[in-house]
Amino acid sequence: MIQPILNVKTISKSYKNKVILNDISFELYKGEIVALLGENGAGKSTLISIITHLIPQDSGHVLLFGKQKFRKNDRETIGVMLQHSFSLSKVTVKESIMLARSYYSNPLPYTELLSLAGLKEKEDTFLTKLSGGQQRRLSFSIALAGDSELIFLDEPTAGMDSHARYQFWQTVSHYQKKGKTFFITSHYLDELEMIATRFLILKNNSLTFNGTIEQLREKTGQTEINFTSSIEASLFNDFTAVHSHSNLGTRHTFLTNDINTFINELIPYLNDLENLSIKPHSLETLFNQLSKGEN
Ligand SMILES: Nc1ncnc2c1ncn2[C@@H]1O[C@H](COP(=O)(O)OP(=O)(O)OP(=O)(O)O)[C@@H](O)[C@H]1O
């Protein structure tokens, strides 16, 4: 049987009697890219900090590579990119990469890390002179410095432009193919939809979902249909295969689990429809529905 590389068991955490995390349990397996979703303040960063032993939990435990005790050498097994970039005023790009490498027994080569950071021309630049996006990329390369097996990325693409984001996810995918495992939080759900192999959703302090996007779609309608039409909206009330229907003026959006029946019911009206699109239900819509408590 395949053993998980991370086992989070019944973790709970409160701040000043306010429950942040309640009885959280899940596992991570080698080669996965798992995305942790939750609204602002849901407890995502708190959970990452507990798993990476930066802050203590109130109860429950974390098994990293089968071990509960986290010794100094065990730091080698994980890489962490925290939400807030550091900015030491008198430290250069080169010095910060070299410093990160010095913590590990088998670090990635300096040139590889510099190239990962995309800062080949800025080796001698002070960290405070880097843009927000450049600092995020440097933090990413530092998270990978130890060639660790499991890498935590807390909102990694915040502040990056769209080209940098695209390159960033390409790099994550490259390292996943080499066997690395990633645990990611981000509010850019379209990016996570493309890259993540599994999703965890934190809501009301608990883990309300743990599965693939297909399983998430099974909880709601799997297919999203959009079109514009001047047909009276109430006509669609008789459709049998509709999970939900909303309209903004003449723009209609339907969700269905039975696209074949839906299309058959729609056929008599095809001549009255414009801009028809049929696509899998997006992560963003799914997440918004779950957050609103519709499912
Ligand atoms: N050290 C602390 N002391 C008291 N409360 C804290 C502390 N750290 C976090 N919190 C609270 O815990 C809750 C969860 O915060 P956390 O940063 O984990 O959320 P998040 O899901 O990462 O949010 P975001 O998406 O906005 O980054 C928030 O209400 C926050 O105010």
The ligand as a MOL file (V3000), in Angstrom:
LIG
                    3D

  0  0  0     0  0            999 V3000
M  V30 BEGIN CTAB
M  V30 COUNTS 31 33 0 0 0
M  V30 BEGIN ATOM
M  V30 1 N -1.1080 35.1020 15.8180 0
M  V30 2 C -2.4240 35.2600 15.7450 0
M  V30 3 N -3.1300 35.7090 16.8000 0
M  V30 4 C -4.4690 35.8370 16.7520 0
M  V30 5 N -5.2220 35.5450 15.6610 0
M  V30 6 C -4.5670 35.1090 14.5760 0
M  V30 7 C -3.1430 34.9450 14.5500 0
M  V30 8 N -2.8050 34.4640 13.3170 0
M  V30 9 C -3.9490 34.3560 12.6020 0
M  V30 10 N -5.0080 34.7410 13.3600 0
M  V30 11 C -6.4210 34.7260 12.9320 0
M  V30 12 O -6.7080 33.4240 12.4730 0
M  V30 13 C -7.6310 33.4700 11.3660 0
M  V30 14 C -7.0410 32.6730 10.2100 0
M  V30 15 O -5.9220 33.3850 9.6790 0
M  V30 16 P -5.0610 32.8150 8.4750 0
M  V30 17 O -4.0100 33.8030 8.1850 0
M  V30 18 O -4.6630 31.4150 8.7850 0
M  V30 19 O -6.1740 32.7760 7.3100 0
M  V30 20 P -5.9930 32.5540 5.7430 0
M  V30 21 O -7.0170 31.5370 5.3380 0
M  V30 22 O -4.5770 32.2270 5.4370 0
M  V30 23 O -6.4010 33.9860 5.1890 0
M  V30 24 P -5.9630 34.7960 3.8490 0
M  V30 25 O -6.5970 34.0930 2.6900 0
M  V30 26 O -6.5590 36.1350 4.0710 0
M  V30 27 O -4.4600 34.8010 3.7990 0
M  V30 28 C -7.8680 34.9500 11.0850 0
M  V30 29 O -9.0760 35.3270 11.7000 0
M  V30 30 C -6.6810 35.6380 11.7360 0
M  V30 31 O -7.0370 36.9250 12.1590 0
M  V30 END ATOM
M  V30 BEGIN BOND
M  V30 1 1 1 2
M  V30 2 1 2 3
M  V30 3 2 2 7
M  V30 4 2 3 4
M  V30 5 1 4 5
M  V30 6 2 5 6
M  V30 7 1 6 7
M  V30 8 1 6 10
M  V30 9 1 7 8
M  V30 10 2 8 9
M  V30 11 1 9 10
M  V30 12 1 10 11
M  V30 13 1 11 12
M  V30 14 1 11 30
M  V30 15 1 12 13
M  V30 16 1 13 14
M  V30 17 1 13 28
M  V30 18 1 14 15
M  V30 19 1 15 16
M  V30 20 2 16 17
M  V30 21 1 16 18
M  V30 22 1 16 19
M  V30 23 1 19 20
M  V30 24 2 20 21
M  V30 25 1 20 22
M  V30 26 1 20 23
M  V30 27 1 23 24
M  V30 28 2 24 25
M  V30 29 1 24 26
M  V30 30 1 24 27
M  V30 31 1 28 29
M  V30 32 1 28 30
M  V30 33 1 30 31
M  V30 END BOND
M  V30 END CTAB
M  END
